[in-house]
Amino acid sequence: MKAIYLDNNASTRVADEVIEAMLPYFGTLYGNPSSMHTFGGQIHRKIENARQEIAELINAEPDEIIFTSCGTESDNTAVMSALQSNPQKKHIITTKVEHPAVINFCKTMVRKGYEVTYLPVDKSGKLNLEDLESAITDNTVAVSIMYANNETGVIFPIDEIASIVKSKGVMLHTDAVQGVGKLLIDVKKLPVDMLSLSGHKIHASKGVGALYVRKGTRFSPYMIGGHQEKGRRAGTENVASIIGLGKACVLAKKYMHEEHTKIKALRDTLEQGLLESCPNPRINGDTEHRLTNTTNISFEYVEGEAILLRLNEDNICASSGSACTSGSLEPSHVLRAMGVPFTAIHGSIRFSLSRYSTDEDINIVLDRMPKIIKELRELSPYGREVKAT
Ligand code: PLP
């Protein structure tokens, strides 16, 4: 049975064009790009070509792109680099809704003597920029704020954030893992110092990411070893995945506008249909500044994992903010930070679409969901009281 895959913020299908571009590097083109011989040298040139393709997607210079193994490594490297480059300062600012790649990294730094400010968000997931401005002190070494939230799709105003942070002379990193390929990002106009992206969120493979580091930014490597990436990230390159990431960026740039009109229309049909057919739904997150592929909806008095299991019977893939399904012991820290009631967090479902999502996928979900919610609510003592609106 074909999967109805609506979990693209977790991972995306690798594009056929990307697989095709990668294949030779698992076969005949196996040389080491650092080797002196022509056999390896030709691969070095292909890597530089991919670097150029990635740079073009965000309007960076190729030598501002460093390859990493994933978004998490890019995030960790960015913040660690700022701390190591400026060891006398001990204060980091981030938000309560970051991905664990930033939040848990910051928690580790607290144990090493750093103070961390986690900026709050309001009930629609938005930041108050006055909180940011007043949190910056002479001791602040780095600010790390995400571009777009993976759970709700809420987009932060990184341009305004950047002008506040840069006016105070502090290093700014943005985790743009969910933004790159979905939103037009131009680092020539956006004064961030570092920006993270990840291959498997944009139809490239898992195990590859990149970190943009603006020319002139003090940089201290996280991975120490050989001279790869001009000494900024040691380790033999994941050649096939890097070539694939380059191709994925070319495709994202080419189809971004066209795709996102289509994806938004599908997402809106899905969301509107669920709002009309399921009693008492609640959309989590600011619907005005939001990724066009994401909707996060709560159905109170129903367990998110129960919904996912029922969807799974029809091979429909989505995510939930409830604890068990997210692989953690705690329900979504993002929805908690937004003050979403626990009954609604437990019944939250995220659908995230991609260029491969179809009308048929959405119609099947719209057919199944009302029945699932109705049946599950009938099993719940509180749910039975929720009346159709
Ligand atoms: N940052 C955000 C916003 C993400 O959504 C993710 C992955 O879900 C990551 C970082 C981590 O990326 P990776 O899975 O490539 O390590």
Boltz pocket constraint, residues with backbone or C-beta under 6 A from the ligand:
constraints:
  - pocket:
      binder: B
      contacts: [[A, 9], [A, 10], [A, 69], [A, 70], [A, 71], [A, 72], [A, 73], [A, 75], [A, 99], [A, 101], [A, 146], [A, 148], [A, 149], [A, 150], [A, 175], [A, 177], [A, 178], [A, 198], [A, 199], [A, 200], [A, 208], [A, 209]]
      max_distance: 6.0
